[in-house]
């Protein structure tokens, strides 16, 4: 069964199609978008081994000529060097504005390929084919593209909406358990920021998402629908879309502190960040004291980290982490903006949080 979630953005509208077997159907799904039967695939080496032959076969069956470039796997690929390599390769392949760039992979490839498409010939269309849970529920939807800087995560990029998103839930079966759990950090975020009923559903069904295809399809489709609605109302993050960054200001600082390495995956950083946001909210008297405990208990039930002490190795001191948080894109007029909560499902943007409260929250989480 294929679930379709529309993203209504006027002449930039597109569909997110979610379900099993979509890689094998990709040729038929993508062909209507093409002015000529030609596409270029950007992927990573791990995903290429698992899924690229099937995608190439599906495109060939639809009469689409395709070429591919596999970049190294990992967050470090979101860099100037690999972006330049991807763009120069696309130019060498003579990809034109009427062609399609296909991003086959997780959030790293989706972000980098989308940014490459945004700047190539001042804008080439692209299709997101996310192969991780994190990318399917979050980064493939909404048009945020970019790369990292030594100064922080995702500080260089552009808004560039895809023409189509094909989220093949069968691809998630190939993920290592840790990667699947990390992606769940973005799923639970949606319940925490704006849907307490969804969070309660996840408390019941989350532990069996890997073994229950119907529950997995519901979790992905519901998450995408929530994000699509927010993006439709606030495409370029002038207001409500900032809520999607629940946990991210803390999480991005922790990713930077761990060198964007395997010590901490993005979704793990988001999970810890969500727990910290609720700890801070309770410390400030914004939500019930029981809420942080409920969040932490669910993350533990899912085998996910929720405290700084769950991260292997040393971390900067509290002042160092707060300095890294200050490099976040959400800093406005020099003030750190955090997503806090009045309760589960009731997140809001706060820009007047005292650094002493943040430091106390970090210290308690160690």
HELIX and SHEET records of a PDB file:
HELIX    1   1 UNK A   10  UNK A   12  5                                   3    
HELIX    2   2 UNK A   26  UNK A   31  1                                   6    
HELIX    3   3 UNK A   45  UNK A   47  1                                   3    
HELIX    4   4 UNK A   48  UNK A   52  3                                   5    
HELIX    5   5 UNK A   53  UNK A   61  1                                   9    
HELIX    6   6 UNK A   75  UNK A   77  5                                   3    
HELIX    7   7 UNK A   80  UNK A   92  1                                  13    
HELIX    8   8 UNK A  107  UNK A  119  1                                  13    
HELIX    9   9 UNK A  120  UNK A  122  5                                   3    
HELIX   10  10 UNK A  133  UNK A  134  1                                   2    
HELIX   11  11 UNK A  135  UNK A  139  3                                   5    
HELIX   12  12 UNK A  169  UNK A  174  5                                   6    
HELIX   13  13 UNK A  177  UNK A  194  1                                  18    
HELIX   14  14 UNK A  196  UNK A  205  1                                  10    
HELIX   15  15 UNK A  206  UNK A  208  5                                   3    
HELIX   16  16 UNK A  213  UNK A  233  1                                  21    
HELIX   17  17 UNK A  240  UNK A  245  5                                   6    
HELIX   18  18 UNK A  248  UNK A  257  1                                  10    
HELIX   19  19 UNK A  266  UNK A  283  1                                  18    
HELIX   20  20 UNK A  289  UNK A  301  1                                  13    
HELIX   21  21 UNK A  308  UNK A  310  5                                   3    
HELIX   22  22 UNK A  318  UNK A  325  1                                   8    
HELIX   23  23 UNK A  355  UNK A  364  1                                  10    
SHEET    1   A 7 UNK A   3  UNK A   7  0                                        
SHEET    2   A 7 UNK A  14  UNK A  19 -1                                        
SHEET    3   A 7 UNK A 164  UNK A 168  1                                        
SHEET    4   A 7 UNK A 125  UNK A 130  1                                        
SHEET    5   A 7 UNK A 100  UNK A 105  1                                        
SHEET    6   A 7 UNK A  38  UNK A  44  1                                        
SHEET    7   A 7 UNK A  65  UNK A  71  1                                        
SHEET    1   B 2 UNK A 144  UNK A 149  0                                        
SHEET    2   B 2 UNK A 152  UNK A 159 -1                                        
SHEET    1   C 2 UNK A 338  UNK A 341  0                                        
SHEET    2   C 2 UNK A 347  UNK A 350 -1                                        
END                                                                             
